[in-house]
Amino acid sequence: MNSPGKEKKTLSAFLAAQRASVLAIVDGLDTKALTTAVLPSGWTPLGLVEHLGHAERHWFQEVVLGAAEPLPWPDDHAPLTTPREPKVVFAFYQDQCRRSDAVIARTPLSAPPRGRPPEPLGDELADLRGIVMHVIEETARHAGHLDIARELIDGWTGLGPR
């Protein structure tokens, strides 16, 4: 049987790999490409990266810890778009990931959340383990969305050199 430390290390490695994929997919895009919607739903690559920062904040601070520090801006933008500059969004995402990693490091995988997970997942995410798995899934799903957007933007599929 795996030790809790080994399991946490494995889950953290999978989460880190998905986060790295997100950043690699958008690497090299200029501001125009990052802020242009290429699908009818209207989301932008930069808006999706910001959304992932909000997801990290929500799940690991609001749900696991039960509280999060206020955001430095109002949450007043259209879904999955952002008025913020790329450097601000990337710094926000990376800061939220660091904060999440700190929560994961100091919290047992079996610890129940202090905050209430939103429905319909509330009863399924009974501990940190489930929340980490959910964030891995959400990050991977959105990395796939970013893959599609990147291919539409400049033809790059992530399967070889640009």
N, C-alpha and C positions, 0 to 999 in steps of 0.2 A: 504494500500500500504506500502511496506517495505521502510524504510529509506535507503538512500545511505550508511550510516554507517553500518547498519545491513547487507545489501547486500554485502558490501566489507568484513565484518567479516565472512560471510558464504562462500564466494568464497575463502578467505584466509584459512579457516579451511579445505575446500576440497583440496586445493593445498597442505597444510601441511600434510594432511593424505596420499596423494599419494606419496609425498617425503619420508615420514616415511615408507611407504610400500616398496619403492625401497631399502632403507637402511636395513630394516628388512629381506628382501628376501636374500640379500647377506651377512648378518651377520653370522659370524662363518666360512666363506669360507677362506681357506688359499690362499697364493699368487698363487700357482699353479692352483687352481680351478678358481680363479678370472681372470687369464690370459690365460686360455685354451678355445679355441673355441669348442663348442659341437654341433654346427649346421653347415651344409655345407656352409652357407654364410660367415663364418669366424669371426663373431664378438665375442668379449669376454665380460663377465659380467663387468669387470673393464672398458673396452672401452665404454660400454653402459652407465655406471655411469659418465664417463668423458663427453660423448656426452650430457647427460642431464645437466651437468654443463655449457657446451657451449650453449645449448638451453636456459637456464635461462639467461645467459649473453647476448645472441643475442636478445631475445624478450624484456627483461626489460631494458637493457642498450642501445643496438644499435637501437632498434626500438622505444621503448617508449621514451627514453631520447634523442635519436639521436646520441649518441656517447658512447663508452666504453673505459676504460683504456686498453692499450696494454696487451696482454697475456705474462706471464713470459717465454713462450717457443714458438718455431715456430709450426705452425699447419701443421706438416709434417708427421704425422702418417697415416697408412692405416685406412680406414673408420671403426669406432667403435672398434678400438684396441688402445692401448696406450703403450709407452715404460716406462711410469712413475710408480713409486712404489705406492702401494695401499694407503699408508698414504697421499701421495701428491694428489692423485686423490680425495680421500674422503674429504680432507681439501679444495680442489678447489671447489668441488660440494657444500659443506656446506657454503663456503664463497659466492659463487654465489647466493645461496638461500637466505642468509642474505641480500645481496645487492638487490635482487629482492624484498624481503619483505619491505625494506626501500623505494624502488620506489613505491610500491603499497600503502604503508602507507601515502605517501605525495602527491599522484597523484589522482585527482578525477577519478572515474570510467568512466565518460563521456569524459575525456581528449583524444583528438586525438593524435596519435603517432607523434613524431617529425621526426623520421626516416621512411623510406618506408618499409612496410612489403613486403616480397618476394611474387612473383606470385606462385601459383594462388590465394593465400589468401589475397593479397593486398587490394582489395576492400571490403572484408568481415570483416576485422579486423580494424574497423574504430575508435576504442577507447580502453582504458585500459581494460574495461569489456571483450571485445572480445578476447583480448590478454591473459588475465588471464584464460579464458575458454579454449583457445587453449593450453596453457601450462599444464593445468589440464589434458586435453585429451592426449597430447603427453606423459606426465609423466605416466599416467595410462596405456597407450598402451605399453610403454616400461617396466613398472612393470610386465605386463603380459608376455612379452618376457623373462624377468628375471625369472619369475615363471617357465616357461618351461625349461630354462637352469638349474635352480636349481634342478628340478626334474630329469633331465638327469645326473647331476653331482653326486647327492647323494640320490636321491629318495624322498627328502623332498618336500612336496607340499604346505606347509604353512597352512594346514588344522588341524594341531595338533602339539603335542610336537615332537621335533626332536629325 
